[in-house]
């Protein structure tokens, strides 16, 4: 209910979204980031499709071609082999006419009503139909009862495709459909944002930030989808441009997503991004901590030195934690860290490590870590 109320509160905004100067700069740098807008009114088209479908009288007999189609559909649905999904996809890809699509929809529905599990076939059906003829998919979705066993799966696929072509219409449709159960709304909204990301990733990010709170798992899921759409299409440069174009009030929320997306390809790219952003007011220290935690698993010395090299946050003065790197090093024993500290000149960095060792010796997660912290700290004792 909370998500739905947020969507309703935004319904007056979705039609009139201001384009900031940052977005204009972004657009000039990366014209490929937002594909050409589709002006066609899918809602009007879908209504015509609905009227057309209802106007066609039911046939009193089944043609041989229709009978063959149904037999092939039932055969495909009955498959149990490892290539079942591929065969379902290939079968659906061969459908052309509206009559064939409608017949297959009924075939899958009947199989589901019989108690069989054909959720993949159902989802694949709506995905391919939405890709081939989005207006028709919208029309048929409007005729599908919301209490249908797999209504949500159908709505997710249709709305994702729809938002990739006309996101404002898709949002307005969702706003108006109060009959959709609350437990479906969030699932459908996440697919809407995924489709929106293929249309305009900057506006998709803004919409997501107005719907979800930054600490929600759903927000992390949609930021993953948006950054992926940008990175796949435009690479590192496009990802950086997308981040720079996000309105300043939301930009910090996407900082970690950029770093994680770059790290999924190459941790060197992730590190370069983090180093470039140390003086940014939109910097999120959590992104640095996550990188340090990952890199410390293979090279705790490098991770510790990286942590020590990051200056305090330009806005709030907070620092990146060295604790993760120190703890990872202590898991390997104390000798390496002891030698490192003995060779290290007196400095604020050495003091930071000393404080962390004192903390680990008291609150370390295991006896071995606490003992290793005490031993490593002995390197800080100046002999008399």
C-alpha positions in Angstrom: 0.0 0.0 0.0 3.0 2.3 0.8 4.4 1.8 -2.7 1.1 2.4 -4.4 0.5 5.6 -2.5 3.9 6.9 -3.6 3.0 6.0 -7.2 -0.3 7.9 -6.9 1.5 10.9 -5.4 3.8 11.0 -8.4 1.1 10.6 -11.1 0.8 14.4 -11.5 4.6 14.6 -12.1 5.2 11.8 -14.6 3.7 13.8 -17.5 5.8 16.9 -16.9 9.4 16.0 -16.1 11.9 18.9 -16.2 15.1 18.4 -18.0 18.0 19.8 -16.0 21.0 21.6 -17.4 23.0 18.5 -16.3 20.9 16.3 -18.4 21.4 18.6 -21.5 25.2 18.3 -20.9 24.8 14.6 -20.6 22.8 14.3 -23.8 25.4 16.1 -25.8 28.1 13.8 -24.5 26.2 10.6 -25.0 23.4 10.8 -27.6 23.1 7.0 -27.6 22.2 6.8 -24.0 18.5 7.6 -24.6 17.0 6.0 -27.7 14.6 7.8 -30.0 11.3 8.5 -28.3 8.2 6.6 -29.7 5.3 9.1 -30.2 2.6 6.5 -30.9 -0.1 6.3 -28.3 0.0 2.7 -27.2 -3.1 3.1 -25.0 -5.2 4.2 -28.0 -3.8 1.3 -30.1 -4.4 -1.2 -27.4 -8.1 0.0 -27.1 -8.5 -0.5 -30.8 -7.0 -4.0 -30.5 -9.4 -4.8 -27.7 -12.4 -3.6 -29.7 -11.2 -5.5 -32.8 -10.8 -8.7 -30.8 -14.2 -8.5 -29.3 -15.8 -7.8 -32.7 -14.6 -11.0 -34.2 -17.3 -13.7 -33.9 -16.3 -17.0 -32.4 -15.8 -19.6 -35.0 -18.1 -22.7 -34.9 -15.4 -25.0 -36.1 -11.6 -25.4 -35.8 -9.6 -25.3 -39.0 -6.9 -27.9 -39.7 -4.2 -25.3 -39.3 -5.6 -24.2 -35.9 -5.9 -27.7 -34.8 -2.3 -28.4 -35.8 -1.2 -25.3 -33.8 -3.0 -26.5 -30.7 -1.6 -30.0 -30.9 1.9 -28.6 -31.4 1.3 -26.2 -28.4 0.2 -29.1 -26.2 3.2 -31.2 -27.3 5.7 -28.4 -26.5 4.1 -27.9 -23.1 4.4 -31.5 -22.3 8.2 -31.6 -22.9 10.4 -32.3 -19.8 13.9 -32.3 -21.3 16.7 -29.9 -20.7 15.9 -28.0 -23.9 12.2 -27.5 -23.0 12.6 -23.7 -22.5 14.5 -23.3 -25.8 11.7 -25.2 -27.6 9.0 -23.1 -26.0 10.9 -19.9 -27.0 11.3 -21.2 -30.6 7.6 -22.2 -30.8 6.4 -18.7 -29.6 8.8 -17.0 -32.0 7.1 -18.6 -34.9 3.6 -17.2 -34.0 2.4 -14.5 -36.4 -1.4 -13.8 -36.5 -3.5 -12.5 -33.6 -5.6 -15.6 -33.9 -2.5 -17.9 -33.3 -1.4 -15.8 -30.3 -4.9 -15.9 -28.8 -5.1 -19.7 -29.3 -1.8 -20.3 -27.6 -2.7 -18.1 -24.7 -5.8 -20.2 -24.1 -3.8 -23.4 -24.5 -1.4 -22.4 -21.8 -4.2 -21.1 -19.5 -6.0 -24.4 -19.9 -2.9 -26.3 -19.0 -2.5 -24.2 -15.9 -6.1 -24.7 -14.8 -5.5 -28.4 -15.0 -3.0 -28.0 -12.2 0.1 -28.2 -14.3 3.1 -25.8 -13.9 3.7 -23.9 -17.0 4.7 -20.5 -15.6 7.8 -20.3 -17.8 5.7 -20.8 -20.9 3.2 -18.2 -19.7 5.9 -15.6 -18.9 7.8 -16.3 -22.2 4.4 -15.9 -24.0 3.8 -12.4 -22.7 7.4 -11.4 -23.1 7.5 -12.3 -26.8 4.0 -10.9 -27.5 4.9 -7.6 -25.8 8.1 -7.4 -27.9 6.3 -8.2 -31.2 3.1 -6.2 -30.6 3.0 -4.2 -27.4 -0.3 -2.6 -28.1 -2.0 -6.0 -28.5 -0.3 -7.2 -25.3 -1.7 -4.2 -23.4 -5.2 -4.8 -24.8 -5.2 -8.4 -23.8 -3.7 -7.6 -20.4 -6.6 -5.3 -19.8 -9.0 -8.2 -20.4 -7.1 -10.5 -18.1 -8.7 -10.8 -14.7 -6.4 -9.6 -11.9 -7.2 -12.8 -9.9 -5.8 -14.9 -12.7 -3.2 -17.3 -11.4 -0.4 -15.7 -13.3 -1.7 -12.2 -13.7 1.3 -10.6 -12.1 3.8 -12.5 -14.4 1.9 -11.2 -17.5 1.7 -7.7 -16.2 5.4 -7.6 -15.4 6.4 -8.5 -18.9 3.9 -6.2 -20.6 4.7 -3.2 -18.5 8.4 -3.6 -18.9 8.1 -3.6 -22.7 5.5 -0.8 -22.6 7.8 1.4 -20.4 10.6 0.9 -22.9 8.4 2.6 -25.5 6.0 4.9 -23.6 6.9 5.0 -19.9 4.4 7.8 -19.1 1.5 5.8 -20.4 2.7 2.7 -18.5 2.9 4.7 -15.3 -0.6 6.2 -15.8 -2.0 2.8 -16.5 -0.6 1.5 -13.2 -1.9 4.5 -11.3 -5.4 3.9 -12.6 -5.5 0.2 -11.9 -6.5 0.2 -8.3 -7.7 -3.4 -8.6 -4.2 -4.7 -8.8 -3.3 -6.4 -5.5 -0.8 -4.5 -3.3 1.6 -7.5 -3.3 1.8 -7.2 -7.1 2.4 -3.5 -7.3 6.0 -3.4 -6.2 6.9 -6.3 -8.6 5.3 -4.5 -11.5 6.9 -1.2 -10.6 10.4 -2.7 -10.6 9.8 -4.1 -14.1 8.4 -0.7 -15.2 11.7 0.9 -14.1 13.7 -1.7 -15.9 11.9 -0.9 -19.1 12.1 2.8 -18.4 15.9 2.4 -18.2 16.0 1.4 -21.8 14.0 4.5 -22.8 15.6 7.2 -20.6 17.9 6.0 -17.8 18.2 9.4 -16.1 14.5 9.8 -15.7 14.3 6.2 -14.7 16.7 6.9 -11.9 14.8 9.9 -10.8 11.5 8.0 -10.8 13.0 5.1 -8.8 14.4 7.6 -6.2 10.9 9.0 -5.7 9.3 5.6 -5.3 11.8 3.8 -3.1 14.0 4.7 -0.1 17.8 4.3 -0.6 18.0 1.6 2.2 15.3 -0.6 0.6 16.3 -3.8 -1.1 14.0 -3.0 -3.9 15.9 0.2 -4.5 19.2 -1.7 -4.8 17.5 -4.0 -7.2 16.4 -1.3 -9.6 19.7 0.6 -9.4 21.3 -2.6 -10.5 18.9 -2.9 -13.5 19.4 0.8 -14.5 23.2 0.8 -14.3 23.3 -2.5 -16.2 21.1 -1.1 -19.0 23.4 2.0 -19.3 26.7 0.0 -19.1 25.7 -2.6 -21.6 24.7 0.1 -24.1 27.4 2.7 -23.5 30.2 1.2 -21.5 32.3 3.0 -18.9 32.0 6.5 -20.4 28.3 6.3 -20.8 27.9 5.1 -17.2 29.9 8.0 -15.9 27.9 10.4 -18.0 24.7 8.9 -16.7 25.8 9.4 -13.1 26.7 13.1 -13.8 23.3 13.7 -15.4 21.2 12.4 -12.4 19.7 15.3 -10.5 22.0 16.3 -7.6 19.4 15.5 -5.0 19.5 11.9 -5.9 23.0 11.4 -7.3 24.7 10.1 -4.2 22.2 7.3 -4.0 23.6 5.9 -7.3 27.3 6.3 -6.4 27.7 2.7 -5.2 25.9 1.3 -8.2 28.4 2.9 -10.6 31.3 1.4 -8.7 29.8 -2.0 -8.4 28.9 -2.1 -12.1 32.4 -1.2 -13.1 33.8 -3.7 -10.7 31.7 -6.4 -12.3 33.8 -6.0 -15.4 37.2 -5.1 -13.9 38.1 -4.1 -10.4 40.8 -1.8 -11.8 38.0 0.2 -13.4 36.2 0.3 -10.1 39.3 1.5 -8.2 40.0 4.2 -10.8 36.4 5.4 -10.5 36.7 5.6 -6.7 40.0 7.4 -6.9 38.5 9.9 -9.3 35.6 10.7 -7.0 37.4 11.2 -3.7 36.7 15.0 -3.7 33.1 14.6 -5.0 30.4 15.9 -2.7 28.3 12.9 -4.0 30.9 10.3 -2.8 29.4 7.5 -0.7 32.0 5.9 1.7 30.1 2.6 1.7 31.2 2.1 -1.9 34.8 2.5 -0.8 34.3 0.1 2.1 32.7 -2.5 -0.2 35.7 -2.3 -2.6 38.2 -2.6 0.3 36.4 -5.6 1.7 36.5 -7.4 -1.7 40.1 -6.5 -2.6 41.4 -7.3 0.9 40.4 -11.0 0.4 43.2 -11.4 -2.1 45.6 -8.5 -1.2 45.1 -7.0 2.3 48.2 -4.9 2.0 47.1 -3.1 -1.1 43.5 -2.8 0.3 44.9 -1.2 3.5 47.1 1.2 1.6 44.1 2.2 -0.6 42.0 2.8 2.5 44.7 5.0 4.1 45.0 7.0 0.9 41.4 8.2 0.8 41.0 11.7 2.4 38.0 12.6 4.6 34.7 13.3 2.9 34.6 16.8 1.5 31.1 17.4 2.8 30.9 15.8 6.2 34.5 14.9 7.1 33.8 11.2 7.5 36.6 8.8 6.7 36.8 5.4 4.9 37.3 2.6 7.4 40.6 0.7 7.6 39.1 -1.9 9.8 38.1 -4.3 7.0 41.6 -4.4 5.5 43.2 -4.8 8.9 40.9 -7.6 9.9 41.5 -9.4 6.6 45.2 -9.2 7.1 44.9 -10.5 10.7 43.0 -13.5 9.4 46.3 -14.6 7.8 48.2 -14.2 11.0 50.2 -11.3 12.5 53.6 -11.6 10.9 53.0 -9.8 7.7 51.3 -6.9 9.4 54.0 -6.8 12.1 56.7 -6.5 9.4 54.7 -3.8 7.6 54.3 -1.7 10.7 58.0 -2.0 11.7 59.0 -0.5 8.3 56.3 2.2 8.4 57.4 5.7 9.6 55.5 7.5 12.3 52.4 9.1 10.7 48.7 9.6 11.0 48.3 6.4 9.0 50.3 4.4 11.5 48.2 5.9 14.3 45.0 4.8 12.5 46.2 1.2 12.2 47.2 1.3 15.9 43.8 2.3 16.9 42.2 -0.4 14.8 44.5 -3.1 16.2 43.5 -2.0 19.7 39.9 -2.3 18.8 40.4 -5.7 17.1 42.2 -7.0 20.1 39.1 -6.4 22.2 36.2 -7.0 19.8 37.7 -9.2 17.1 35.3 -11.7 15.6 37.4 -14.7 16.8 40.1 -15.6 19.3 42.6 -16.0 16.5 41.9 -12.4 15.3 42.1 -10.9 18.7 45.4 -12.7 19.4 46.9 -11.7 16.0 45.9 -8.1 16.7 47.8 -8.1 20.0 50.8 -9.6 18.4 50.8 -7.1 15.5 50.4 -4.3 18.0 53.7 -5.4 19.6 55.4 -4.0 16.5 54.3 -0.5 17.6 56.0 -0.8 21.0 59.2 1.2 21.0 61.9 -0.8 23.0 63.6 1.1 25.8 
